[in-house]
Amino acid sequence: MALRDFGEKVKKQFADFLELPGDVMLDLPKITLFGDLKLYIENHRGIIEYSTSGVRIGVREGEVIVAGEGLLLRNVLPDEICVEGKITALSFSY
């Protein structure tokens, strides 16, 4: 087991023990999807690529990929991104 994996396991156990949300303790992205029209991503690492048909957003372990039509970046804040439009697919790349 790599040292990094061991550290992640300890953090997860600590978060579970204290009943802390994983997104806070483990720096995981928190994704909230409202139907197929709006998506919020917290704990991101920035926008990698943007077009009206696709958005790639960096997260701690890789990327969140949003595909759709008429996509628009509504809010781009240091801790949150909001994507609006017709969302047709959401995937993760590690």
N, C-alpha and C positions, 0 to 999 in steps of 0.2 A: 504494500500500500504506500503510495507516495505521501510525502509530508503534507502536501496541500490537501489531499483527500482526507487525511487524518484531521487536519484543522477544520475542515468543513463539517466533518462528522461531529466533532466536539462542539462547534457552534450550534449545529442543529439540536444536539442533545441539550445544550444549555438553554436554547430558546424554548424547547419543549418543556423543560423543567420549570422555567419561569413563566410559561404560557405567553410568550411574546410572539407576535406575528413573524412569520418567516421572512417576509419582504423587508422588515426592519433589520433583523439580526443578521440575515444572510445576504443582504443587498440584492435580493431578487426583484425582478420587475413585477409590478402590480399592474395587471391589465384588466380594464373594465370595458365591456362591450355593451352598447345600448342598441339592441336589435342588429340591423345591418347598416345603420346610419352614422354611428359615432363610436369612436374608440379612444380611451384614455390609457396612456402608458406612463407609470411613475417609475422612478429609479432607472432612467435610461442613461445612455452614454453618448447621445447625439444622433443626428440624422446622417445616414450614410449615403442614401440616394432618395430622390424625390421626383415623382412625376404624377400626373393626374390619374395614372393607371396603377401606380405602385409606390410604396414607401418602404424603405429599409431603415430600421432604427437599431442602433447598437445597444446591447444590454451586456451585463457582466460576463456572461458565458457565450455570447455570440450575437445573433441578430433576431429581431422580430420582423417578419415580412408581411406587409398588408397589401393585398391586391384588390382592385376594384375599379370603379368608374367615377370620374369627376371628383377624385380625392383632393382634399384641401387641408392644409395644415392650419388649424384654427388657433391653437395656442402652442407656442414653443417656449417653455420656461426651463430653467435649469433642472427642475425636478419633475416636470410633467410635459407631455405632448398630447395634443388632441388632434385626431384625424377625423374629418367628416367627409361624407360622400356615400356612394353605394359600395359597401364593403362586401366582396364576394369570397375572399379567402384570407385566412390568418394562419401563418406558419412560423416555425422556429428553425433556425439554422445554428448549429454548434460546431 
